[in-house]
């Protein structure tokens, strides 16, 4: 499919989350949807693609995932489309380890050890840390934490902890970026801790929690990654066939649990 062919017809919108270093699988699902060609270049025309975080850890090539998304951002823009990404908890952890994991500017050896041990427990790879460049870090720290796209409130994590940073999307995004780019290891640690929270919409009042969050931040449906569908539903990872809608249809979970043996879901909305 050529770029001209891909741009005909109605605009499409896709969401994807938690590729966790599996760049080949990411390329495969994008190619199956005719968003990239056999060389991995954008042919999606005016399609909008949102990647909801967790590029690193638990897979072989987190930096490769970042390089691909960074490149597709530019190619999609040139082709009349859009590729946008969110920062996830594993990005916060990766940045924290890089910046504070050995000798943080604060001199807080306890936080340094907390970053390093959390990273190891959560599948961190030395090869990713060694290949991170200043350009990667600048891109990662500038990523938004929340995107509102028309009717969708796009989040990495199924949590209301975002509100600890502010009451508007702009304020939250600015606060998280400042924390990840700043020199305070404690602020960076709070990004990892808050974005690791989960299951905010699972209890009996989950629909009300989701409604209240959207009243504050916008959108009429929440889409999130982070908590894998097998854990949310109790099905085996290999049995996941698509996203899971819950909380009275106000919330859509899209992380199929790739690292646990589930699929990398590319969901058209």
C-alpha positions in Angstrom: 0.0 0.0 0.0 1.4 3.4 -1.0 1.0 6.5 1.2 -1.5 7.9 -1.3 -3.6 4.8 -1.2 -3.5 4.7 2.6 -4.8 8.3 2.9 -8.0 7.7 1.0 -11.3 7.0 2.8 -12.3 7.9 6.3 -9.6 8.6 8.9 -8.9 5.8 11.3 -7.8 5.8 14.9 -5.9 3.1 16.7 -4.6 2.6 20.3 -1.9 0.2 21.5 -0.1 -0.2 24.8 2.7 -2.0 26.6 5.0 -3.3 23.8 7.7 -3.9 26.5 10.7 -4.1 24.2 9.1 -6.4 21.6 9.8 -4.3 18.5 9.3 -7.1 16.0 5.9 -7.8 17.3 5.1 -4.1 17.3 6.1 -3.9 13.6 4.1 -7.0 12.8 0.8 -5.7 14.2 1.3 -2.3 12.6 2.0 -3.9 9.2 -1.1 -6.1 9.5 -3.2 -2.9 9.9 -1.5 -1.3 6.9 0.0 1.4 9.1 3.6 0.6 8.1 5.2 -1.1 5.0 7.5 -4.0 4.9 10.4 -1.7 5.8 8.6 -0.4 8.9 7.8 3.0 7.4 4.5 4.9 7.9 1.9 4.3 5.2 -1.1 5.0 7.4 -2.0 8.3 5.7 -4.2 10.4 8.0 -4.6 7.7 10.6 -4.1 8.6 14.3 -2.1 6.0 16.4 -1.7 6.4 20.1 0.8 4.2 22.0 0.0 4.3 25.7 3.4 3.7 27.3 5.6 1.0 28.6 8.2 0.7 25.8 10.8 -0.8 28.1 11.6 -3.9 30.2 10.4 -7.5 30.1 11.4 -7.7 26.4 14.5 -7.6 24.3 14.7 -4.1 22.9 13.1 -1.2 24.6 15.3 1.3 22.9 14.3 -0.2 19.5 10.7 0.4 20.4 11.4 4.0 21.3 13.4 4.5 18.1 10.6 3.2 16.0 7.9 5.3 17.7 10.1 8.4 17.4 10.6 7.8 13.7 7.0 7.1 13.0 6.0 10.3 14.7 7.8 12.3 12.1 6.8 10.1 9.2 3.1 10.2 10.2 3.1 14.0 10.5 4.6 14.3 7.1 2.0 11.9 5.7 -1.0 13.8 7.2 -1.4 11.4 10.1 -0.5 11.4 13.8 1.5 9.1 16.1 1.5 10.1 19.7 2.8 8.3 22.8 2.2 8.5 26.6 4.8 8.0 29.3 4.2 4.9 31.4 5.5 3.7 34.7 8.3 1.7 33.0 9.5 4.9 31.3 9.5 6.6 34.7 11.6 3.7 36.1 14.0 3.7 33.1 14.6 7.4 33.4 15.0 7.2 37.2 17.6 4.4 36.9 19.5 6.3 34.3 19.5 9.6 36.2 19.5 8.5 39.9 20.2 4.8 40.1 23.9 5.0 40.9 24.7 8.4 42.3 21.6 10.7 42.4 22.3 14.5 42.7 20.4 14.5 46.0 22.9 12.0 47.4 20.0 9.9 48.6 21.6 6.4 48.4 18.3 4.8 49.6 16.4 6.1 46.6 19.2 5.1 44.3 18.9 1.5 45.6 15.1 1.6 45.3 15.3 2.6 41.7 18.0 0.0 40.9 16.2 -2.9 42.7 12.8 -2.0 41.3 14.2 -1.9 37.8 15.9 -5.3 38.1 12.7 -6.9 39.6 10.6 -5.5 36.7 12.7 -6.8 33.8 15.1 -4.0 33.2 17.9 -4.6 30.7 21.4 -3.2 30.9 21.5 -3.1 27.1 18.6 -0.5 27.2 20.4 1.6 29.7 23.6 1.5 27.7 21.9 2.6 24.5 19.9 5.4 25.9 21.0 8.7 24.4 20.3 12.3 25.5 17.9 12.5 22.6 16.0 9.5 23.9 15.8 11.1 27.4 14.7 14.4 26.0 11.9 12.8 24.1 10.8 10.5 27.0 10.7 13.3 29.6 8.6 15.5 27.2 5.9 12.8 26.6 2.5 13.6 28.0 1.0 11.5 30.7 -2.6 12.0 29.5 -4.1 12.7 26.1 -7.7 13.6 25.4 -8.6 12.7 21.8 -12.2 13.7 21.0 -14.3 11.3 23.1 -11.3 9.3 24.6 -9.4 9.9 27.8 -6.2 8.0 27.1 -4.1 6.9 30.1 -1.3 4.5 30.6 -2.4 3.4 34.1 -5.8 2.5 35.4 -5.5 4.9 38.4 -6.8 8.2 39.7 -3.3 9.0 41.1 -2.9 11.4 38.1 -4.9 13.9 40.1 -2.1 14.1 42.7 -0.3 16.2 40.1 -3.1 18.6 39.3 -6.7 19.0 38.2 -6.2 19.6 34.5 -4.6 17.6 31.7 -2.1 20.4 31.0 -1.1 20.7 34.7 -0.6 17.0 35.1 1.4 16.6 32.0 3.6 19.5 32.9 4.1 18.3 36.5 5.1 14.8 35.4 7.5 16.1 32.8 9.1 18.4 35.2 9.5 15.6 37.8 11.2 13.3 35.3 13.5 16.0 33.9 14.3 17.6 37.3 17.1 16.9 39.8 14.9 15.6 42.6 15.1 11.8 42.9 12.1 11.8 45.2 9.9 13.5 42.6 11.0 11.0 40.0 10.3 8.1 42.4 6.8 9.4 42.9 6.2 9.2 39.1 7.1 5.5 39.2 5.1 4.9 42.3 1.9 6.7 41.2 1.9 5.4 37.7 2.3 1.8 39.1 -1.0 2.1 40.9 -3.9 0.2 39.3 -7.4 -1.3 39.4 -9.1 2.1 40.2 -12.2 1.1 38.1 -12.6 -2.5 39.2 -14.6 -2.2 42.3 -18.4 -1.8 42.5 -18.1 1.9 42.3 -15.6 1.7 39.4 -18.1 3.3 36.9 -18.6 6.3 39.2 -14.8 6.6 39.7 -14.3 6.6 35.9 -17.2 9.1 35.4 -15.7 11.5 38.0 -12.3 11.3 36.5 -13.6 12.1 33.0 -15.7 15.0 34.5 -12.4 16.5 35.7 -10.1 15.6 32.8 -12.4 15.2 29.8 -13.5 12.4 27.5 -16.5 10.1 27.6 -14.5 6.8 27.7 -11.3 5.9 29.4 -8.7 3.7 27.4 -5.8 2.4 29.4 -3.0 -0.1 29.3 -0.8 -1.2 32.3 -3.1 -3.7 34.0 -3.1 -6.8 31.7 -6.4 -8.2 30.6 -5.6 -11.7 32.0 -5.3 -10.2 35.5 -8.4 -8.1 35.1 -10.6 -10.9 33.8 -9.0 -14.1 35.1 -8.5 -15.6 31.6 -5.3 -17.2 30.5 -3.0 -14.9 28.5 -3.2 -17.1 25.4 -7.0 -16.8 25.5 -7.1 -13.0 25.2 -8.7 -12.2 21.9 -9.3 -8.4 22.2 -9.8 -5.5 24.5 -12.0 -5.7 27.6 -14.7 -3.1 28.3 -15.9 -2.7 31.9 -17.2 -0.3 34.5 -20.5 0.0 32.6 -18.6 0.4 29.3 -16.9 3.5 30.5 -13.4 1.9 30.6 -11.6 -0.1 27.9 -8.5 -2.1 28.9 -6.2 -2.8 25.9 -3.1 -4.5 27.4 -3.3 -8.1 26.3 -0.2 -9.1 28.4 2.4 -9.6 25.7 5.2 -10.2 28.3 3.0 -12.9 29.9 2.2 -14.8 26.7 -0.8 -12.7 25.6 -1.2 -10.7 22.4 0.0 -7.2 21.6 -3.4 -5.7 20.8 -3.8 -2.9 18.2 -7.3 -1.7 18.7 -9.2 0.4 16.2 -11.7 2.9 17.8 
